């Protein structure tokens, strides 16, 4: 049975102080593994590409699907990738836009992780075709598109503001609003136990705690929790894409941003891999 791995990858690789030489490790990466019935088999955190790859290698079985929130294929020297521009066109009404990635930026964790996965025989997919039987594939996703593109979550007008603090108000109030938005989002995610595909967050100790414990106000503790929340969304996105890609009537729940059309040829690397973002979509969000 196919299983689904979600990775909310920290884009950076850590830093080294120019004077002291002391190394600051990368930020945490959230990790989640779902089975075919939506049960959480594992959930947690890692730091750095090597730890993330080791986690994947310790869990992956042939035929699994991996969804990664990070740029995986980056060929443009400057500016934004076509897939990132498409996020704004399709989801801007819901106040969803993508961060820019290019060859001139230092955030390369996604590309390095894809290399490590390739050493294991895990293939990159641009999401336009169903995966071959028995082959594990990995694609790029963006959880905000899942939040507003999946009607089950009920964000009809705009995304939840559970990430950055709202500017222009006292920081304590901004932290309280951020925590409330996260808790509301988690309450909606809890209803996905009855969805298709299902997500049963109460099936694992760490994800169940997201439902029973209120979101913290302190920034570091909040970010730790948010990384796991996003990893769960990535894993559910993998399940959603897999079911949609194999539907007899053809895909209807997910679109592929960055796929070539009459206006844009797509961006392809030296190995012929196209830079795309797999994004759940309502009909009105489709490009």
HUVENZI-V680520 format. One record per residue. RES is the residue in one letter. OMEGA is omega in whole degrees, 0 to 359 (none if undefined). NEAR is the number of other ideal C-beta (glycine too) atoms within 12 Angstrom. D_CENTER is the distance of its C-alpha to the mean C-alpha in Angstrom with 2 decimals. Layout:
RES&OMEGA&NEAR&D_CENTER + RES&OMEGA&NEAR&D_CENTER
//
This chain:
X&180&17&21.89 + X&175&33&18.38 + X&192&32&15.82 + X&181&49&12.04 + X&178&51&10.14 + X&183&50&6.72 + X&173&54&6.26 + X&193&43&5.36 + X&169&50&7.88 + X&188&37&10.80 + X&186&32&11.82 + X&182&24&15.49 + X&186&28&17.90 + X&182&24&20.25 + X&176&16&23.49 + X&181&14&27.19 + X&186&10&29.83 + X&184&9&32.30 + X&185&6&35.34 + X&183&9&34.78 + X&179&9&32.59 + X&183&11&30.53 + X&175&14&26.95 + X&184&17&24.13 + X&176&19&21.31 + X&174&30&17.64 + X&180&27&15.66 + X&172&29&14.09 + X&176&43&10.88 + X&185&41&9.74 + X&179&46&10.16 + X&177&51&10.73 + X&178&40&12.87 + X&170&44&14.04 + X&186&28&17.26 + X&180&25&18.36 + X&178&20&19.75 + X&178&35&16.73 + X&177&27&18.17 + X&181&40&16.21 + X&177&31&17.88 + X&179&31&16.46 + X&180&39&14.39 + X&187&31&14.78 + X&174&30&14.23 + X&177&34&15.29 + X&175&27&16.39 + X&184&27&16.42 + X&184&34&15.60 + X&179&22&18.51 + X&179&26&17.66 + X&179&44&14.13 + X&179&32&15.87 + X&178&20&18.60 + X&178&32&16.41 + X&184&39&15.05 + X&179&23&18.68 + X&184&18&19.98 + X&188&31&18.08 + X&172&33&17.40 + X&182&25&20.03 + X&180&19&20.93 + X&178&25&19.25 + X&178&36&15.93 + X&182&49&12.58 + X&175&55&9.62 + X&187&51&6.05 + X&176&52&4.86 + X&177&46&3.25 + X&176&43&7.05 + X&182&40&10.07 + X&179&49&11.52 + X&183&41&14.64 + X&181&38&16.52 + X&181&28&20.12 + X&182&26&21.13 + X&181&13&23.37 + X&174&13&22.84 + X&183&17&21.27 + X&172&28&18.07 + X&180&38&16.80 + X&179&35&17.79 + X&179&44&14.32 + X&175&36&13.67 + X&181&27&17.07 + X&176&37&16.36 + X&181&42&13.65 + X&180&28&16.56 + X&184&29&19.01 + X&190&33&17.31 + X&181&37&15.73 + X&179&21&17.98 + X&178&20&20.23 + X&179&31&17.67 + X&177&19&17.37 + X&173&35&13.94 + X&183&24&13.95 + X&171&32&11.99 + X&180&25&13.10 + X&172&23&15.37 + X&180&37&15.23 + X&181&24&18.44 + X&183&21&20.70 + X&180&14&22.52 + X&187&24&19.74 + X&184&18&19.53 + X&187&28&15.78 + X&186&27&15.76 + X&182&37&13.76 + X&179&41&11.39 + X&180&33&14.65 + X&178&30&16.42 + X&179&44&14.04 + X&176&37&14.27 + X&180&23&18.01 + X&179&30&18.19 + X&179&34&16.53 + X&177&23&18.97 + X&180&16&21.81 + X&183&25&21.09 + X&177&21&21.26 + X&185&33&17.60 + X&169&29&17.28 + X&171&35&14.88 + X&175&35&14.68 + X&174&33&14.36 + X&185&42&13.88 + X&179&28&17.37 + X&178&23&19.12 + X&182&23&18.92 + X&175&32&18.51 + X&179&17&21.89 + X&175&11&23.22 + X&181&13&22.87 + X&175&23&20.47 + X&180&33&17.05 + X&178&41&14.58 + X&176&46&11.25 + X&178&51&9.32 + X&176&47&6.95 + X&179&51&4.58 + X&188&48&4.54 + X&180&50&4.73 + X&178&41&8.30 + X&176&47&9.25 + X&183&50&8.69 + X&183&46&10.78 + X&182&36&13.50 + X&178&43&13.38 + X&184&39&13.95 + X&181&23&17.56 + X&183&27&17.53 + X&169&33&15.97 + X&178&22&18.80 + X&188&32&17.54 + X&190&19&20.20 + X&179&12&20.97 + X&180&18&18.24 + X&173&32&15.00 + X&183&38&15.60 + X&182&27&16.55 + X&182&35&15.02 + X&184&29&13.87 + X&176&21&16.82 + X&178&23&20.37 + X&180&21&22.36 + X&172&12&24.93 + X&177&9&28.62 + X&180&14&29.02 + X&186&12&30.04 + X&179&17&27.32 + X&178&15&28.20 + X&179&16&27.80 + X&178&23&24.50 + X&180&27&23.14 + X&179&23&24.59 + X&178&27&23.01 + X&180&33&19.53 + X&179&33&20.08 + X&178&22&21.49 + X&178&29&18.55 + X&181&36&16.23 + X&176&28&18.86 + X&177&26&19.22 + X&181&38&15.55 + X&177&36&15.90 + X&178&23&19.15 + X&177&31&17.64 + X&179&42&15.01 + X&180&28&18.14 + X&182&22&19.67 + X&175&37&17.22 + X&179&25&19.53 + X&183&13&21.69 + X&176&26&19.17 + X&4&19&18.82 + X&183&35&16.64 + X&171&28&17.20 + X&184&45&15.28 + X&185&31&17.90 + X&180&37&16.75 + X&184&25&20.39 + X&179&26&20.65 + X&186&28&19.69 + X&186&18&21.31 + X&179&29&18.38 + X&175&40&16.32 + X&179&22&19.70 + X&176&23&20.49 + X&182&38&17.68 + X&188&33&19.74 + X&180&16&23.13 + X&179&19&22.94 + X&179&20&22.68 + X&181&33&20.14 + X&178&21&22.02 + X&182&23&23.29 + X&189&16&23.49 + X&185&20&20.80 + X&179&14&20.09 + X&179&19&20.06 + X&181&31&17.84 + X&176&30&15.17 + X&181&27&15.43 + X&181&36&14.84 + X&179&37&12.02 + X&179&38&9.97 + X&177&43&10.66 + X&182&47&10.06 + X&177&44&6.39 + X&177&48&6.34 + X&178&52&8.45 + X&178&49&6.56 + X&181&47&4.07 + X&179&53&7.68 + X&175&47&9.32 + X&177&49&7.63 + X&179&48&8.97 + X&180&47&12.16 + X&178&46&12.46 + X&182&48&12.33 + X&179&37&14.69 + X&182&29&17.09 + X&182&33&17.11 + X&182&31&17.71 + X&182&24&20.57 + X&181&17&22.14 + X&182&10&25.84 + X&180&10&25.97 + X&182&13&23.06 + X&177&26&19.55 + X&184&21&19.66 + X&189&35&16.38 + X&172&41&13.95 + X&180&38&14.71 + X&179&37&14.02 + X&183&44&14.07 + X&175&44&16.17 + X&185&32&18.23 + X&173&21&21.89 + X&184&18&24.18 + X&183&8&27.60 + X&184&13&26.52 + X&182&22&24.16 + X&186&14&24.54 + X&181&27&21.01 + X&188&35&20.27 + X&179&23&21.04 + X&185&23&21.34 + X&179&8&24.44 + X&179&17&23.29 + X&181&14&22.83 + X&185&29&19.03 + X&178&33&17.72 + X&181&43&14.97 + X&170&43&12.78 + X&177&53&9.59 + X&191&50&9.40 + X&171&47&9.65 + X&187&47&11.46 + X&165&37&14.69 + X&180&27&17.97 + X&183&13&21.02 + X&179&17&21.65 + X&184&32&18.28 + X&184&23&18.90 + X&none&28&20.03
//
